[in-house]
C-alpha cells in the first residue's frame, strides 16, 4: 500500500495534498455560508439531552433559523447560558417586550416539570432574544446526529476517523 | 475497479442518496394532506392572587389562575408524517406601550398528543375520562395489565380534546409583578406539529393550499382585580403534566 505512495512524483503528491485541502475548505465554506444564510452561529445542532422528549431524542439533528426577530411563544429555541458554552434546546413559554423593547423569553423543556429559571445565570430571570438565542428550530431529521455524540464521548474515534479519511482520499486517486 | 472497497463505497453512497431523497419526499408530502382544524375555547374562570407561584420565587407577586373549556377537533392535523402534536393555550395581554411593544404572552396549559404509531413514552397527555364511565374490573389472574390513559377521549382518535373547567398547568405572572385588572386579554389555542422528518409547523389561521386555517380557538377576557383571603387553596391547584423530570431542570 505504501509502496504506491512512495512511487508518486513530488508534483503528484503536492496535487494530492492540495486536493485534500480543497475538500476540507469546501466543507468549511459550506458550513460558514449556511451560517450567514441563517444568521446563526451554529445553524445545525445535535440534541444532547432528553429534556425535550418525546419530540427530540438524543442524537436528532435540528436545523436553525435566526432571522425571526419576533420569536413567538411555542417556538423551540436553542440558547447558550451566559458564561457557559453548552447549547440548550427548549421551548419558549413566555415572552415580554419585543418591537422597540428588547424581547425577553422564558423557556422550558417539554420533559421538565420546572421552567428554566434555575438553568439561567445567577442574576438572570429571562433570556434576551438578541444576545442569548442561537436560533429557532425549523426542521428536524431523526438519529443522524448520533455520530457526533459518539465522537465527543469517545475521543479516540475522532482521531481514528480523521486518519481513515485522510488515507482514503490520498490513496484513492491511483 | 471492482474490488470490495469500491463496491462498499458505491453501495453506501447510493444508500445515502436514496435515504435523503425518501426523507425529502416524506417531508414534502405533508403539504398534500388536507387539514380542517376547528376548536372552541372559552374562559371558565380567572382569579388573581398575590403570593409565591413557584418554589424558587423570592418575592410575593400577583399571579393569575385561568380555568377554561376546550372542545377541539384536530384529527386532520395527524398525517402519516406526524410524530406528535404539541397543543398549548396562551393568555396574551397588551404591553405597557401597545403602539411600539407587542403584547406579552404566557402559556397556561400544554399537552403532548402523540400519534398512534409513535412509540410509547411516559411524557404523554392523558385525557381526563368522564366521571360516569364504568371503571374497568380488576383482573383476577396475577397482577393484571396497568391501564394507561389515552391522550383522547374514549372512542375518539388523536386530536379530539374535550375539556370542561380545566385547571391550568401554569400560573402566570407579569414581569412587573402586577397582573390584576389588565384589560383586552385573549386566550388562544395554538399547536405545533412535530414530524417524523421535515419542517416543524405551527398554528395557521389563514388557509394555505389544502390546509384550512383554524376556525375558532380564541376567547377574549380581562384579568379581574386582586382577590383577598377569600380564595380557597383548592381553587388554585394546577394540573400535573406527564413530564418525567420533575426536579430541577437538567
Interface residues (C-beta under 8 A of the other chain):
Chain A: X49 X50 X51 X53 X54 X55 X70 X72 X73 X74 X75 X76 X91 X93 X94 X95 X96 X97 X98 X99 X100 X101 X104 X108 X109 X110 X111 X112 X113 X114 X115 X116 X117 X118 X119 X126 X137 X138 X139 X140 X141 X142
Chain B: X23 X27 X54 X56 X83 X84 X86 X88 X90 X95 X97 X100 X101 X102 X104 X105 X106 X107 X110 X112 X114 X118 X119 X121 X123 X124 X170 X172 X174 X175 X190 X192 X194 X195 X196 X197 X198 X199 X200 X202 X240 X241 X243 X244 X245 X246 X247 X248 X249 X250
